[in-house]
Amino acid sequence: MQPVRKSTAQPAGENPLTFVMSDATVDRMGDVIEQNGWVLRNFKNNPMALFNHDSDMPIGRWKNVRVEGGQLVGELEFGPEGACPITDKMRAFVAAGMMRAVSVGFRPLVAEPLEGSKVGGVRFKASELMECSLVSIPANPNALAVAKSLNLSDDVRQLIFGKSADEIDDNGRRGASGETAASTPNRKNVKMATLAERIVDAQNELVRLKDALTEHVKADDADETVTIELADKIEKQETAVASLKRAEKALGTITEKQEPKGTDPRRPFAAPAKKTAPGDLIVRSAVVQVLARIEGRSVLDVLTARYGEDDSIKTMLDVTTRSATAPATTTTTGWAAELVQTATLDFIDTLVAKSVYPVLRDLGGRFTFGRNGVVSIPARSATPSVAGSFVGQGAPIPVRQAGFSATSLTPKKMAVITTFTREIAEKSTPDIEQVLRTAIQEDTGVAIDTVLLDANAATTIRPAGLRNGVTGVTATAGGGFNALVADLKALVAALIVSSGGNIRQPVWVMNPVQALSISLTQNGAGDFPFAADLRNGTLLGYPVAQSATVPLGTVALVDAADFFTATGDEPRFEVSDQAVLHMEDTTPQQISAAGTPNVVAAPIRSMFQTDSLALRMIMDLNWSMRRAGMVAFVQSVSW
């Protein structure tokens, strides 16, 4: 969205450096800016003053910008004297009172047609101030003569008076830099924004809208209508961002499917490596390793042929294969370390549709091990209390000391293997990336949630399950709406009691079957009271995390604020077509073990004999509940 610019030339007191930046009068375009709708937070972080909206012409900064008496007012502070000759001459001209015009550049947040306007004017109800410039509209006709008396050079006079900062372009709006806009260029020569750039712009706009809403609701006299309109705009912008992301994903899939062999894989749409999500780097490094194994080529040759000279994928490949000659490592601060950590977290985020773990992790505390062998997390003990007490005048005040404990997280090795035949890998090219992504998402999600949701204690090998040491709530018999409500109330009550009433981020954890049952349960009046909530991913205002790994009939309530995680920053992938595997997804055994009699695991499968490939992923992962009792669950529900 192009910024809108409006000029004013009004005095704001005796100080020539105090300007009325904007007011609520109808301008000659028929527009009105409501002054109580200004959003100033981002502008105040960098209140640079420009000349004629030219970013190459900074002349100082704005101070004490505020809405006062129905006007946006600010004080211009020129740059240091002697630092810039042109700025010094502008300072003299402004001090003489001959240059009083400024122009605000703003981004409309909420706007509506101006009632009664004959020229199609707009009422800007909420606007984000982006910049404010001193512009070349003199305050009176004698300004040029005064400029000459001040010995301003021809260049400076032309700079100030040569171009109007409020001229109108061919579309009836102001030029972007204070000069008459050029005619509309031939669209054949215009470089259109890429889809990735549009996504970035849309996300930035979403952030700006949220900031505007946050600042607006802080005001004592916040207009409820503006609040509702900003909320509607945020909802629409979120939908737009999601649509653009779906389009990008679909476009990437289509272009890869249509790419014939022998074409240059480095063309922008076929290999959008520079615009790919960080988590995709991990998947693509696995793709390179699988194809290298299938085709009998080096990983660097496959990388170049499929994705081009992509340094990001190459760095991830060097990390995930533990290359001894890696040009960048996870300890290289400034690039590789941040890249790998970001990619690892983004990779785990892709499990959201399949796993409970990322939902709890995002609402709780998360750390990375990095080069640390242990992550220690301090926690408040329930007792003793440091609560205040009422005391009499002159009476001694109780001295209390809080109790603290620490939970230590050490790296635990999380690993998973997935297999597929060589024919699937070969015939799916170039779709093998989606094949591996699906396999990793499903298998890794199951591997994590199986441990996360059980009741086993922590060992040297694995973290504790969420239900470890927790006594379940007794399920209500009878089924139907009454049993459902009773079970939900019992879970909330159990968490309130065990937390001492301090619940912060409760999350429901359940099987999709239970979520469907809740949405289809009717009350006595025949209504479905929870259906709308479940469609929005919540229940009683709490987020719902669904996973098929949750046992049927089990529902848990977890305070995610006390769920702390630590991950390694080096996920590793290895591919084999020679391995022999015990095909067991829960309790795999050694292939054979000596004994009386000897034990042979079954069933087993040879990758070589069946012409299959095995992809193994290993990464460090651990979690812990910072406070005990922050989990409540019920089993064998009757609804």
PyMOL commands that set and color helices and strands:
alter all, ss='L'
color gray80, all
select helices_A, chain A and resi 35-37+41-45+85-95+143-149+154-161+187-189+195-218+224-258+273-275+278-295+299-307+311-320+336-349+357-363+422-427+432-452+480-499+512-519+531-535+560-562
alter helices_A, ss='H'
color red, helices_A
select strands_A, chain A and resi 4-8+18-23+32-33+38-39+48-51+54-68+71-78+102-113+122-134+365-368+375-380+404-409+413-421+506-510+538-539+542-546+555-559+563-567+572-576+580-582+592-593+599-600+604-606+612-625+631-634
alter strands_A, ss='S'
color yellow, strands_A
deselect
rebuild
show_as cartoon
